[in-house]
Amino acid sequence: MADIIDLTLLTDVRRYLQKLLDARGLTYFLQKEGHRLFQIEPAKIELVIRTALRSRAPGLPKPPEQAVEHCRKEIRRELIRRVANAMLQTGL
């Protein structure tokens, strides 16, 4: 079965993710407490998704759950890439 990707939603999600990264930094998306040193907080990912969904034009239909899940994965991948890059720059 083919994946369903809503390009408009994905563009909005990336834009809001970048805005939050610029405003609050990468550490905003990381859990402050826990067993892992750099664990991404799922609630912050959901915040980006909800913001992008609320900003959609009223005439657009609700995106399929597969498209929303794809956006979640894309956000996680981007955050993991940025955390790994930051770790390499600091020498961890």
Buried (B, 14 or more C-beta within 10 A) or exposed (E): EEEEBBEEBBEBBBBBBEEBBEEEEBEEBBBEEEEEEBBBBEEBBEBBBEBBBEEBEEEEEEBEEBBBEBBBEBBBEBBEEBBEEBEEEEEE
